[in-house]
Amino acid sequence: MSEKISFTEDRLAKAKEIIARYPAGKQKSALLPLLHLAQEQFGWVSAATMDYVASLLDIAPIEVYEVATFYTMFHLEPVGKHVIEYCRTGPCCTMGGEEVYDHLKNKLGVKANETT
């Protein structure tokens, strides 16, 4: 049996407010804000959560999956209380980003994608 996912009353009202910003037939434009709202409530975006968001927007679940898996800001698995992300672009690495990242891993005793 799949888990029942739903927004709290306050978040559902916020979701409806967000969806109402867009013209009829363009409700998919609310997808990113609703995914953020979902992640804020649940801590991550499960398949059941993506299905729920799809139902709110009256779109196919695959449309939500495509977006949620494309953006790294959405956590598709449970994460710790605090998530540390760092920039891997050339300019950040040139300015010492890799050293900062290595220091954090050593200080926390974790590797990439691990939780303390």
Backbone atoms as SQL, in Angstrom:
CREATE TABLE atoms (id INTEGER PRIMARY KEY, chain TEXT, resi INTEGER, resn TEXT, atom TEXT, x REAL, y REAL, z REAL);
INSERT INTO atoms VALUES
  (1, 'A', 1, 'MET', 'N', 0.846, -1.167, 0.000),
  (2, 'A', 1, 'MET', 'CA', 0.000, 0.000, 0.000),
  (3, 'A', 1, 'MET', 'C', 0.901, 1.243, 0.000),
  (4, 'A', 2, 'SER', 'N', 0.635, 2.196, -0.884),
  (5, 'A', 2, 'SER', 'CA', 1.449, 3.403, -0.976),
  (6, 'A', 2, 'SER', 'C', 1.061, 4.390, 0.116),
  (7, 'A', 3, 'GLU', 'N', 2.053, 5.216, 0.506),
  (8, 'A', 3, 'GLU', 'CA', 1.788, 6.185, 1.553),
  (9, 'A', 3, 'GLU', 'C', 0.905, 7.315, 1.037),
  (10, 'A', 4, 'LYS', 'N', 0.068, 7.833, 1.907),
  (11, 'A', 4, 'LYS', 'CA', -0.833, 8.932, 1.554),
  (12, 'A', 4, 'LYS', 'C', -0.108, 10.236, 1.820),
  (13, 'A', 5, 'ILE', 'N', 0.074, 11.017, 0.777),
  (14, 'A', 5, 'ILE', 'CA', 0.770, 12.293, 0.856),
  (15, 'A', 5, 'ILE', 'C', -0.244, 13.413, 0.676),
  (16, 'A', 6, 'SER', 'N', -0.151, 14.425, 1.519),
  (17, 'A', 6, 'SER', 'CA', -0.969, 15.622, 1.316),
  (18, 'A', 6, 'SER', 'C', -0.324, 16.788, 2.056),
  (19, 'A', 7, 'PHE', 'N', -0.547, 17.976, 1.531),
  (20, 'A', 7, 'PHE', 'CA', -0.051, 19.177, 2.172),
  (21, 'A', 7, 'PHE', 'C', -0.845, 19.448, 3.437),
  (22, 'A', 8, 'THR', 'N', -0.228, 20.152, 4.355),
  (23, 'A', 8, 'THR', 'CA', -0.969, 20.654, 5.509),
  (24, 'A', 8, 'THR', 'C', -1.999, 21.641, 4.976),
  (25, 'A', 9, 'GLU', 'N', -2.940, 21.989, 5.793),
  (26, 'A', 9, 'GLU', 'CA', -3.992, 22.926, 5.371),
  (27, 'A', 9, 'GLU', 'C', -3.393, 24.249, 4.890),
  (28, 'A', 10, 'ASP', 'N', -2.423, 24.756, 5.628),
  (29, 'A', 10, 'ASP', 'CA', -1.784, 26.029, 5.249),
  (30, 'A', 10, 'ASP', 'C', -1.038, 25.913, 3.921),
  (31, 'A', 11, 'ARG', 'N', -0.304, 24.819, 3.750),
  (32, 'A', 11, 'ARG', 'CA', 0.462, 24.649, 2.508),
  (33, 'A', 11, 'ARG', 'C', -0.460, 24.393, 1.316),
  (34, 'A', 12, 'LEU', 'N', -1.563, 23.705, 1.553),
  (35, 'A', 12, 'LEU', 'CA', -2.518, 23.484, 0.467),
  (36, 'A', 12, 'LEU', 'C', -3.113, 24.821, 0.021),
  (37, 'A', 13, 'ALA', 'N', -3.420, 25.690, 0.977),
  (38, 'A', 13, 'ALA', 'CA', -3.936, 27.021, 0.628),
  (39, 'A', 13, 'ALA', 'C', -2.885, 27.792, -0.160),
  (40, 'A', 14, 'LYS', 'N', -1.620, 27.683, 0.256),
  (41, 'A', 14, 'LYS', 'CA', -0.534, 28.355, -0.460),
  (42, 'A', 14, 'LYS', 'C', -0.396, 27.771, -1.867),
  (43, 'A', 15, 'ALA', 'N', -0.501, 26.453, -2.002),
  (44, 'A', 15, 'ALA', 'CA', -0.403, 25.800, -3.317),
  (45, 'A', 15, 'ALA', 'C', -1.517, 26.302, -4.237),
  (46, 'A', 16, 'LYS', 'N', -2.730, 26.392, -3.713),
  (47, 'A', 16, 'LYS', 'CA', -3.851, 26.886, -4.520),
  (48, 'A', 16, 'LYS', 'C', -3.629, 28.340, -4.937),
  (49, 'A', 17, 'GLU', 'N', -3.057, 29.127, -4.033),
  (50, 'A', 17, 'GLU', 'CA', -2.740, 30.528, -4.341),
  (51, 'A', 17, 'GLU', 'C', -1.697, 30.604, -5.471),
  (52, 'A', 18, 'ILE', 'N', -0.699, 29.758, -5.404),
  (53, 'A', 18, 'ILE', 'CA', 0.343, 29.729, -6.439),
  (54, 'A', 18, 'ILE', 'C', -0.245, 29.312, -7.780),
  (55, 'A', 19, 'ILE', 'N', -1.042, 28.260, -7.784),
  (56, 'A', 19, 'ILE', 'CA', -1.644, 27.762, -9.026),
  (57, 'A', 19, 'ILE', 'C', -2.541, 28.840, -9.648),
  (58, 'A', 20, 'ALA', 'N', -3.252, 29.584, -8.818),
  (59, 'A', 20, 'ALA', 'CA', -4.182, 30.620, -9.310),
  (60, 'A', 20, 'ALA', 'C', -3.470, 31.778, -10.008),
  (61, 'A', 21, 'ARG', 'N', -2.176, 31.899, -9.839),
  (62, 'A', 21, 'ARG', 'CA', -1.411, 32.969, -10.498),
  (63, 'A', 21, 'ARG', 'C', -1.314, 32.773, -12.012),
  (64, 'A', 22, 'TYR', 'N', -1.572, 31.555, -12.455),
  (65, 'A', 22, 'TYR', 'CA', -1.361, 31.220, -13.865),
  (66, 'A', 22, 'TYR', 'C', -2.697, 31.030, -14.580),
  (67, 'A', 23, 'PRO', 'N', -2.739, 31.371, -15.872),
  (68, 'A', 23, 'PRO', 'CA', -3.990, 31.214, -16.623),
  (69, 'A', 23, 'PRO', 'C', -4.391, 29.745, -16.761),
  (70, 'A', 24, 'ALA', 'N', -5.665, 29.536, -17.003),
  (71, 'A', 24, 'ALA', 'CA', -6.180, 28.179, -17.212),
  (72, 'A', 24, 'ALA', 'C', -5.382, 27.494, -18.319),
  (73, 'A', 25, 'GLY', 'N', -5.019, 26.253, -18.088),
  (74, 'A', 25, 'GLY', 'CA', -4.241, 25.500, -19.061),
  (75, 'A', 25, 'GLY', 'C', -2.741, 25.691, -18.922),
  (76, 'A', 26, 'LYS', 'N', -2.332, 26.618, -18.077),
  (77, 'A', 26, 'LYS', 'CA', -0.901, 26.899, -17.872),
  (78, 'A', 26, 'LYS', 'C', -0.485, 26.610, -16.430),
  (79, 'A', 27, 'GLN', 'N', -1.263, 25.789, -15.727),
  (80, 'A', 27, 'GLN', 'CA', -0.988, 25.502, -14.329),
  (81, 'A', 27, 'GLN', 'C', 0.353, 24.793, -14.125),
  (82, 'A', 28, 'LYS', 'N', 0.902, 24.187, -15.177),
  (83, 'A', 28, 'LYS', 'CA', 2.208, 23.532, -15.042),
  (84, 'A', 28, 'LYS', 'C', 3.291, 24.541, -14.674),
  (85, 'A', 29, 'SER', 'N', 3.042, 25.807, -14.944),
  (86, 'A', 29, 'SER', 'CA', 3.992, 26.861, -14.576),
  (87, 'A', 29, 'SER', 'C', 4.212, 26.929, -13.069),
  (88, 'A', 30, 'ALA', 'N', 3.300, 26.382, -12.293),
  (89, 'A', 30, 'ALA', 'CA', 3.416, 26.378, -10.835),
  (90, 'A', 30, 'ALA', 'C', 4.236, 25.204, -10.317),
  (91, 'A', 31, 'LEU', 'N', 4.773, 24.395, -11.209),
  (92, 'A', 31, 'LEU', 'CA', 5.460, 23.163, -10.797),
  (93, 'A', 31, 'LEU', 'C', 6.650, 23.418, -9.879),
  (94, 'A', 32, 'LEU', 'N', 7.560, 24.285, -10.256),
  (95, 'A', 32, 'LEU', 'CA', 8.734, 24.531, -9.413),
  (96, 'A', 32, 'LEU', 'C', 8.349, 25.052, -8.029),
  (97, 'A', 33, 'PRO', 'N', 7.480, 26.059, -7.930),
  (98, 'A', 33, 'PRO', 'CA', 7.096, 26.508, -6.586),
  (99, 'A', 33, 'PRO', 'C', 6.420, 25.408, -5.754),
  (100, 'A', 34, 'LEU', 'N', 5.632, 24.563, -6.388),
  (101, 'A', 34, 'LEU', 'CA', 4.980, 23.485, -5.626),
  (102, 'A', 34, 'LEU', 'C', 5.987, 22.432, -5.181),
  (103, 'A', 35, 'LEU', 'N', 6.978, 22.148, -6.001),
  (104, 'A', 35, 'LEU', 'CA', 8.022, 21.206, -5.575),
  (105, 'A', 35, 'LEU', 'C', 8.802, 21.772, -4.388),
  (106, 'A', 36, 'HIS', 'N', 9.083, 23.066, -4.419),
  (107, 'A', 36, 'HIS', 'CA', 9.751, 23.701, -3.273),
  (108, 'A', 36, 'HIS', 'C', 8.877, 23.612, -2.028),
  (109, 'A', 37, 'LEU', 'N', 7.600, 23.866, -2.183),
  (110, 'A', 37, 'LEU', 'CA', 6.653, 23.791, -1.071),
  (111, 'A', 37, 'LEU', 'C', 6.616, 22.374, -0.495),
  (112, 'A', 38, 'ALA', 'N', 6.609, 21.389, -1.388),
  (113, 'A', 38, 'ALA', 'CA', 6.586, 19.990, -0.950),
  (114, 'A', 38, 'ALA', 'C', 7.864, 19.629, -0.204),
  (115, 'A', 39, 'GLN', 'N', 8.995, 20.020, -0.758),
  (116, 'A', 39, 'GLN', 'CA', 10.267, 19.690, -0.103),
  (117, 'A', 39, 'GLN', 'C', 10.377, 20.381, 1.251),
  (118, 'A', 40, 'GLU', 'N', 9.845, 21.576, 1.346),
  (119, 'A', 40, 'GLU', 'CA', 9.835, 22.300, 2.614),
  (120, 'A', 40, 'GLU', 'C', 9.045, 21.523, 3.669),
  (121, 'A', 41, 'GLN', 'N', 7.923, 20.941, 3.275),
  (122, 'A', 41, 'GLN', 'CA', 7.100, 20.198, 4.231),
  (123, 'A', 41, 'GLN', 'C', 7.664, 18.819, 4.547),
  (124, 'A', 42, 'PHE', 'N', 8.068, 18.080, 3.525),
  (125, 'A', 42, 'PHE', 'CA', 8.444, 16.683, 3.713),
  (126, 'A', 42, 'PHE', 'C', 9.948, 16.461, 3.868),
  (127, 'A', 43, 'GLY', 'N', 10.762, 17.469, 3.545),
  (128, 'A', 43, 'GLY', 'CA', 12.208, 17.334, 3.675),
  (129, 'A', 43, 'GLY', 'C', 12.888, 16.783, 2.435),
  (130, 'A', 44, 'TRP', 'N', 12.111, 16.166, 1.573),
  (131, 'A', 44, 'TRP', 'CA', 12.612, 15.623, 0.315),
  (132, 'A', 44, 'TRP', 'C', 11.426, 15.372, -0.587),
  (133, 'A', 45, 'VAL', 'N', 11.680, 14.972, -1.846),
  (134, 'A', 45, 'VAL', 'CA', 10.602, 14.800, -2.818),
  (135, 'A', 45, 'VAL', 'C', 10.561, 13.330, -3.250),
  (136, 'A', 46, 'SER', 'N', 9.673, 12.582, -2.623),
  (137, 'A', 46, 'SER', 'CA', 9.509, 11.158, -2.944),
  (138, 'A', 46, 'SER', 'C', 8.654, 10.994, -4.199),
  (139, 'A', 47, 'ALA', 'N', 8.603, 9.785, -4.724),
  (140, 'A', 47, 'ALA', 'CA', 7.746, 9.500, -5.882),
  (141, 'A', 47, 'ALA', 'C', 6.283, 9.788, -5.531),
  (142, 'A', 48, 'ALA', 'N', 5.882, 9.433, -4.315),
  (143, 'A', 48, 'ALA', 'CA', 4.503, 9.693, -3.891),
  (144, 'A', 48, 'ALA', 'C', 4.226, 11.198, -3.834),
  (145, 'A', 49, 'THR', 'N', 5.211, 11.970, -3.406),
  (146, 'A', 49, 'THR', 'CA', 5.070, 13.421, -3.365),
  (147, 'A', 49, 'THR', 'C', 4.939, 13.982, -4.773),
  (148, 'A', 50, 'MET', 'N', 5.764, 13.463, -5.696),
  (149, 'A', 50, 'MET', 'CA', 5.683, 13.923, -7.082),
  (150, 'A', 50, 'MET', 'C', 4.321, 13.593, -7.683),
  (151, 'A', 51, 'ASP', 'N', 3.785, 12.422, -7.368),
  (152, 'A', 51, 'ASP', 'CA', 2.450, 12.044, -7.845),
  (153, 'A', 51, 'ASP', 'C', 1.394, 13.003, -7.297),
  (154, 'A', 52, 'TYR', 'N', 1.548, 13.359, -6.031),
  (155, 'A', 52, 'TYR', 'CA', 0.598, 14.294, -5.396),
  (156, 'A', 52, 'TYR', 'C', 0.644, 15.659, -6.078),
  (157, 'A', 53, 'VAL', 'N', 1.854, 16.168, -6.321),
  (158, 'A', 53, 'VAL', 'CA', 2.000, 17.459, -7.004),
  (159, 'A', 53, 'VAL', 'C', 1.381, 17.390, -8.398),
  (160, 'A', 54, 'ALA', 'N', 1.610, 16.288, -9.103),
  (161, 'A', 54, 'ALA', 'CA', 1.024, 16.108, -10.440),
  (162, 'A', 54, 'ALA', 'C', -0.502, 16.170, -10.361),
  (163, 'A', 55, 'SER', 'N', -1.069, 15.547, -9.337),
  (164, 'A', 55, 'SER', 'CA', -2.536, 15.554, -9.207),
  (165, 'A', 55, 'SER', 'C', -3.055, 16.965, -8.932),
  (166, 'A', 56, 'LEU', 'N', -2.317, 17.747, -8.150),
  (167, 'A', 56, 'LEU', 'CA', -2.733, 19.124, -7.881),
  (168, 'A', 56, 'LEU', 'C', -2.723, 19.976, -9.144),
  (169, 'A', 57, 'LEU', 'N', -1.769, 19.686, -10.034),
  (170, 'A', 57, 'LEU', 'CA', -1.630, 20.476, -11.258),
  (171, 'A', 57, 'LEU', 'C', -2.372, 19.872, -12.442),
  (172, 'A', 58, 'ASP', 'N', -2.946, 18.697, -12.225),
  (173, 'A', 58, 'ASP', 'CA', -3.657, 17.986, -13.303),
  (174, 'A', 58, 'ASP', 'C', -2.749, 17.754, -14.512),
  (175, 'A', 59, 'ILE', 'N', -1.538, 17.260, -14.209),
  (176, 'A', 59, 'ILE', 'CA', -0.578, 16.912, -15.255),
  (177, 'A', 59, 'ILE', 'C', -0.108, 15.479, -15.018),
  (178, 'A', 60, 'ALA', 'N', 0.554, 14.910, -15.999),
  (179, 'A', 60, 'ALA', 'CA', 1.061, 13.540, -15.873),
  (180, 'A', 60, 'ALA', 'C', 2.224, 13.506, -14.876),
  (181, 'A', 61, 'PRO', 'N', 2.280, 12.468, -14.030),
  (182, 'A', 61, 'PRO', 'CA', 3.386, 12.362, -13.073),
  (183, 'A', 61, 'PRO', 'C', 4.768, 12.450, -13.729),
  (184, 'A', 62, 'ILE', 'N', 4.924, 11.913, -14.937),
  (185, 'A', 62, 'ILE', 'CA', 6.229, 11.949, -15.591),
  (186, 'A', 62, 'ILE', 'C', 6.701, 13.388, -15.798),
  (187, 'A', 63, 'GLU', 'N', 5.770, 14.316, -15.976),
  (188, 'A', 63, 'GLU', 'CA', 6.146, 15.721, -16.147),
  (189, 'A', 63, 'GLU', 'C', 6.785, 16.278, -14.876),
  (190, 'A', 64, 'VAL', 'N', 6.314, 15.821, -13.741),
  (191, 'A', 64, 'VAL', 'CA', 6.894, 16.234, -12.466),
  (192, 'A', 64, 'VAL', 'C', 8.243, 15.542, -12.267),
  (193, 'A', 65, 'TYR', 'N', 8.322, 14.247, -12.568),
  (194, 'A', 65, 'TYR', 'CA', 9.575, 13.491, -12.421),
  (195, 'A', 65, 'TYR', 'C', 10.687, 14.126, -13.244),
  (196, 'A', 66, 'GLU', 'N', 10.357, 14.519, -14.477),
  (197, 'A', 66, 'GLU', 'CA', 11.361, 15.109, -15.362),
  (198, 'A', 66, 'GLU', 'C', 11.960, 16.368, -14.743),
  (199, 'A', 67, 'VAL', 'N', 11.131, 17.190, -14.172),
  (200, 'A', 67, 'VAL', 'CA', 11.599, 18.446, -13.582),
  (201, 'A', 67, 'VAL', 'C', 12.357, 18.178, -12.280),
  (202, 'A', 68, 'ALA', 'N', 11.796, 17.352, -11.411),
  (203, 'A', 68, 'ALA', 'CA', 12.417, 17.093, -10.105),
  (204, 'A', 68, 'ALA', 'C', 13.778, 16.422, -10.246),
  (205, 'A', 69, 'THR', 'N', 13.933, 15.570, -11.241),
  (206, 'A', 69, 'THR', 'CA', 15.214, 14.890, -11.411),
  (207, 'A', 69, 'THR', 'C', 16.234, 15.745, -12.155),
  (208, 'A', 70, 'PHE', 'N', 15.782, 16.776, -12.841),
  (209, 'A', 70, 'PHE', 'CA', 16.688, 17.654, -13.575),
  (210, 'A', 70, 'PHE', 'C', 17.419, 18.617, -12.643),
  (211, 'A', 71, 'TYR', 'N', 16.704, 19.183, -11.682),
  (212, 'A', 71, 'TYR', 'CA', 17.267, 20.192, -10.799),
  (213, 'A', 71, 'TYR', 'C', 17.898, 19.561, -9.559),
  (214, 'A', 72, 'THR', 'N', 19.144, 19.942, -9.281),
  (215, 'A', 72, 'THR', 'CA', 19.851, 19.373, -8.131),
  (216, 'A', 72, 'THR', 'C', 19.335, 19.894, -6.794),
  (217, 'A', 73, 'MET', 'N', 18.538, 20.940, -6.809),
  (218, 'A', 73, 'MET', 'CA', 18.037, 21.507, -5.553),
  (219, 'A', 73, 'MET', 'C', 16.935, 20.651, -4.927),
  (220, 'A', 74, 'PHE', 'N', 16.401, 19.703, -5.698),
  (221, 'A', 74, 'PHE', 'CA', 15.376, 18.816, -5.148),
  (222, 'A', 74, 'PHE', 'C', 16.025, 17.511, -4.699),
  (223, 'A', 75, 'HIS', 'N', 15.753, 17.140, -3.454),
  (224, 'A', 75, 'HIS', 'CA', 16.329, 15.928, -2.872),
  (225, 'A', 75, 'HIS', 'C', 15.382, 14.763, -3.141),
  (226, 'A', 76, 'LEU', 'N', 15.862, 13.771, -3.856),
  (227, 'A', 76, 'LEU', 'CA', 15.031, 12.629, -4.235),
  (228, 'A', 76, 'LEU', 'C', 15.147, 11.476, -3.248),
  (229, 'A', 77, 'GLU', 'N', 15.962, 11.684, -2.224),
  (230, 'A', 77, 'GLU', 'CA', 16.101, 10.722, -1.133),
  (231, 'A', 77, 'GLU', 'C', 16.129, 11.524, 0.164),
  (232, 'A', 78, 'PRO', 'N', 15.813, 10.876, 1.285),
  (233, 'A', 78, 'PRO', 'CA', 15.866, 11.615, 2.552),
  (234, 'A', 78, 'PRO', 'C', 17.268, 12.185, 2.792),
  (235, 'A', 79, 'VAL', 'N', 17.319, 13.370, 3.376),
  (236, 'A', 79, 'VAL', 'CA', 18.585, 14.028, 3.672),
  (237, 'A', 79, 'VAL', 'C', 18.626, 14.399, 5.148),
  (238, 'A', 80, 'GLY', 'N', 19.802, 14.789, 5.604),
  (239, 'A', 80, 'GLY', 'CA', 19.960, 15.221, 6.984),
  (240, 'A', 80, 'GLY', 'C', 19.295, 16.559, 7.236),
  (241, 'A', 81, 'LYS', 'N', 19.370, 16.999, 8.471),
  (242, 'A', 81, 'LYS', 'CA', 18.741, 18.262, 8.871),
  (243, 'A', 81, 'LYS', 'C', 19.355, 19.440, 8.129),
  (244, 'A', 82, 'HIS', 'N', 20.668, 19.421, 7.961),
  (245, 'A', 82, 'HIS', 'CA', 21.377, 20.494, 7.265),
  (246, 'A', 82, 'HIS', 'C', 22.054, 19.906, 6.033),
  (247, 'A', 83, 'VAL', 'N', 21.825, 20.505, 4.901),
  (248, 'A', 83, 'VAL', 'CA', 22.421, 20.052, 3.647),
  (249, 'A', 83, 'VAL', 'C', 23.465, 21.079, 3.228),
  (250, 'A', 84, 'ILE', 'N', 24.661, 20.589, 2.964),
  (251, 'A', 84, 'ILE', 'CA', 25.732, 21.470, 2.509),
  (252, 'A', 84, 'ILE', 'C', 25.943, 21.213, 1.027),
  (253, 'A', 85, 'GLU', 'N', 25.809, 22.259, 0.247),
  (254, 'A', 85, 'GLU', 'CA', 26.051, 22.165, -1.187),
  (255, 'A', 85, 'GLU', 'C', 27.191, 23.105, -1.519),
  (256, 'A', 86, 'TYR', 'N', 27.966, 22.757, -2.521),
  (257, 'A', 86, 'TYR', 'CA', 29.041, 23.652, -2.911),
  (258, 'A', 86, 'TYR', 'C', 29.121, 23.733, -4.425),
  (259, 'A', 87, 'CYS', 'N', 29.700, 24.818, -4.882),
  (260, 'A', 87, 'CYS', 'CA', 29.801, 25.094, -6.316),
  (261, 'A', 87, 'CYS', 'C', 31.000, 24.364, -6.910),
  (262, 'A', 88, 'ARG', 'N', 30.779, 23.699, -8.029),
  (263, 'A', 88, 'ARG', 'CA', 31.850, 22.961, -8.699),
  (264, 'A', 88, 'ARG', 'C', 32.267, 23.605, -10.016),
  (265, 'A', 89, 'THR', 'N', 31.882, 24.850, -10.241),
  (266, 'A', 89, 'THR', 'CA', 32.246, 25.502, -11.490),
  (267, 'A', 89, 'THR', 'C', 33.720, 25.894, -11.473),
  (268, 'A', 90, 'GLY', 'N', 34.264, 26.146, -12.645),
  (269, 'A', 90, 'GLY', 'CA', 35.667, 26.511, -12.772),
  (270, 'A', 90, 'GLY', 'C', 36.062, 27.689, -11.897),
  (271, 'A', 91, 'PRO', 'N', 35.309, 28.801, -11.941),
  (272, 'A', 91, 'PRO', 'CA', 35.700, 29.948, -11.115),
  (273, 'A', 91, 'PRO', 'C', 35.723, 29.626, -9.621),
  (274, 'A', 92, 'CYS', 'N', 34.780, 28.860, -9.137),
  (275, 'A', 92, 'CYS', 'CA', 34.760, 28.513, -7.714),
  (276, 'A', 92, 'CYS', 'C', 35.956, 27.626, -7.354),
  (277, 'A', 93, 'CYS', 'N', 36.276, 26.687, -8.213),
  (278, 'A', 93, 'CYS', 'CA', 37.431, 25.818, -7.966),
  (279, 'A', 93, 'CYS', 'C', 38.719, 26.625, -7.989),
  (280, 'A', 94, 'THR', 'N', 38.812, 27.560, -8.906),
  (281, 'A', 94, 'THR', 'CA', 39.996, 28.417, -9.010),
  (282, 'A', 94, 'THR', 'C', 40.183, 29.243, -7.744),
  (283, 'A', 95, 'MET', 'N', 39.086, 29.627, -7.138),
  (284, 'A', 95, 'MET', 'CA', 39.138, 30.468, -5.930),
  (285, 'A', 95, 'MET', 'C', 39.255, 29.653, -4.639),
  (286, 'A', 96, 'GLY', 'N', 39.466, 28.354, -4.740),
  (287, 'A', 96, 'GLY', 'CA', 39.690, 27.536, -3.550),
  (288, 'A', 96, 'GLY', 'C', 38.504, 26.723, -3.101),
  (289, 'A', 97, 'GLY', 'N', 37.490, 26.611, -3.923),
  (290, 'A', 97, 'GLY', 'CA', 36.303, 25.850, -3.551),
  (291, 'A', 97, 'GLY', 'C', 36.579, 24.398, -3.222),
  (292, 'A', 98, 'GLU', 'N', 37.481, 23.768, -3.968),
  (293, 'A', 98, 'GLU', 'CA', 37.806, 22.355, -3.712),
  (294, 'A', 98, 'GLU', 'C', 38.444, 22.186, -2.332),
  (295, 'A', 99, 'GLU', 'N', 39.319, 23.127, -1.954),
  (296, 'A', 99, 'GLU', 'CA', 39.964, 23.047, -0.643),
  (297, 'A', 99, 'GLU', 'C', 38.947, 23.214, 0.482),
  (298, 'A', 100, 'VAL', 'N', 38.006, 24.124, 0.291),
  (299, 'A', 100, 'VAL', 'CA', 36.948, 24.318, 1.288),
  (300, 'A', 100, 'VAL', 'C', 36.123, 23.041, 1.408),
  (301, 'A', 101, 'TYR', 'N', 35.781, 22.456, 0.267),
  (302, 'A', 101, 'TYR', 'CA', 34.996, 21.226, 0.263),
  (303, 'A', 101, 'TYR', 'C', 35.759, 20.103, 0.965),
  (304, 'A', 102, 'ASP', 'N', 37.030, 19.944, 0.656),
  (305, 'A', 102, 'ASP', 'CA', 37.844, 18.908, 1.306),
  (306, 'A', 102, 'ASP', 'C', 37.912, 19.139, 2.816),
  (307, 'A', 103, 'HIS', 'N', 38.052, 20.396, 3.221),
  (308, 'A', 103, 'HIS', 'CA', 38.095, 20.719, 4.652),
  (309, 'A', 103, 'HIS', 'C', 36.786, 20.319, 5.337),
  (310, 'A', 104, 'LEU', 'N', 35.664, 20.642, 4.707),
  (311, 'A', 104, 'LEU', 'CA', 34.366, 20.279, 5.287),
  (312, 'A', 104, 'LEU', 'C', 34.214, 18.771, 5.418),
  (313, 'A', 105, 'LYS', 'N', 34.606, 18.036, 4.383),
  (314, 'A', 105, 'LYS', 'CA', 34.504, 16.573, 4.443),
  (315, 'A', 105, 'LYS', 'C', 35.358, 16.021, 5.579),
  (316, 'A', 106, 'ASN', 'N', 36.580, 16.535, 5.714),
  (317, 'A', 106, 'ASN', 'CA', 37.462, 16.065, 6.787),
  (318, 'A', 106, 'ASN', 'C', 36.927, 16.456, 8.160),
  (319, 'A', 107, 'LYS', 'N', 36.461, 17.685, 8.291),
  (320, 'A', 107, 'LYS', 'CA', 35.963, 18.180, 9.582),
  (321, 'A', 107, 'LYS', 'C', 34.727, 17.399, 10.031),
  (322, 'A', 108, 'LEU', 'N', 33.842, 17.103, 9.084),
  (323, 'A', 108, 'LEU', 'CA', 32.604, 16.389, 9.411),
  (324, 'A', 108, 'LEU', 'C', 32.759, 14.872, 9.386),
  (325, 'A', 109, 'GLY', 'N', 33.848, 14.388, 8.797),
  (326, 'A', 109, 'GLY', 'CA', 34.076, 12.948, 8.723),
  (327, 'A', 109, 'GLY', 'C', 33.140, 12.246, 7.753),
  (328, 'A', 110, 'VAL', 'N', 32.802, 12.921, 6.666),
  (329, 'A', 110, 'VAL', 'CA', 31.902, 12.328, 5.666),
  (330, 'A', 110, 'VAL', 'C', 32.504, 12.470, 4.276),
  (331, 'A', 111, 'LYS', 'N', 31.968, 11.697, 3.363),
  (332, 'A', 111, 'LYS', 'CA', 32.303, 11.817, 1.950),
  (333, 'A', 111, 'LYS', 'C', 31.114, 12.462, 1.251),
  (334, 'A', 112, 'ALA', 'N', 31.234, 12.692, -0.056),
  (335, 'A', 112, 'ALA', 'CA', 30.143, 13.268, -0.822),
  (336, 'A', 112, 'ALA', 'C', 28.882, 12.420, -0.664),
  (337, 'A', 113, 'ASN', 'N', 27.748, 13.071, -0.488),
  (338, 'A', 113, 'ASN', 'CA', 26.434, 12.449, -0.373),
  (339, 'A', 113, 'ASN', 'C', 26.233, 11.605, 0.869),
  (340, 'A', 114, 'GLU', 'N', 27.069, 11.799, 1.886),
  (341, 'A', 114, 'GLU', 'CA', 26.892, 11.073, 3.136),
  (342, 'A', 114, 'GLU', 'C', 26.261, 11.992, 4.185),
  (343, 'A', 115, 'THR', 'N', 25.775, 11.379, 5.264),
  (344, 'A', 115, 'THR', 'CA', 25.135, 12.105, 6.355),
  (345, 'A', 115, 'THR', 'C', 25.815, 11.752, 7.655),
  (346, 'A', 116, 'THR', 'N', 26.010, 12.749, 8.499),
  (347, 'A', 116, 'THR', 'CA', 26.582, 12.486, 9.815),
  (348, 'A', 116, 'THR', 'C', 25.486, 12.053, 10.751);
